[in-house]
Amino acid sequence: MTTLSPAAQSVLDAYYTEADRLDREVSHEEMLAAALRAAADGCDPDWLALTVLHHLHSITNELETL
């Protein structure tokens, strides 16, 4: 299995553990929202918008190769 960066792994973990966190069935939309929140939480708030976009694109590129 491919080793992911810590940022990409946190996004993937958030997606798959949202039901456990809420202790109920969750929709794909809720799982995706959890993943996006994890990606946003991994961003430094002082970064410029382009750096944040680069960060999100990097995570997306990693996850698409799985």
C-alpha positions in Angstrom: 0.0 0.0 0.0 1.1 3.5 -0.8 2.4 5.6 2.2 0.5 8.9 2.3 1.7 12.2 3.6 0.3 13.1 7.1 -2.1 15.6 5.5 -3.5 13.2 3.0 -3.8 10.4 5.7 -5.7 12.7 8.0 -8.2 13.5 5.3 -8.7 9.8 4.5 -9.0 9.0 8.2 -11.6 11.7 8.7 -13.6 10.4 5.8 -13.7 6.9 7.1 -14.2 7.6 10.8 -17.0 10.1 10.7 -19.6 7.5 11.4 -17.7 6.4 14.5 -17.2 9.9 15.7 -21.0 10.6 15.4 -21.9 7.1 16.5 -24.6 6.8 13.8 -25.0 6.2 10.1 -23.7 9.1 8.0 -24.2 10.1 4.4 -21.4 10.3 1.9 -21.9 14.1 2.0 -21.1 14.1 5.7 -18.1 11.9 5.2 -16.8 14.2 2.4 -17.5 17.3 4.6 -15.4 15.7 7.4 -12.6 15.1 4.9 -12.7 18.6 3.6 -12.7 20.0 7.2 -9.6 17.9 8.0 -7.9 19.3 4.9 -8.8 22.8 5.9 -7.6 22.2 9.4 -4.3 21.1 8.1 -3.7 24.5 6.5 -1.8 27.2 8.2 -4.2 30.2 8.5 -1.3 32.6 7.6 -0.7 31.0 4.2 -1.7 32.8 1.1 -4.8 31.5 -0.8 -2.6 30.0 -3.5 -0.6 28.0 -1.0 -3.8 26.7 0.5 -5.0 25.7 -3.0 -1.7 24.0 -3.7 -2.0 22.1 -0.4 -5.6 20.9 -1.2 -4.5 19.9 -4.8 -1.6 17.9 -3.4 -3.9 16.0 -1.1 -6.3 15.4 -3.9 -3.6 14.1 -6.2 -2.4 11.7 -3.6 -5.8 10.3 -2.8 -6.7 9.9 -6.5 -3.7 7.5 -6.9 -5.1 5.1 -4.3 
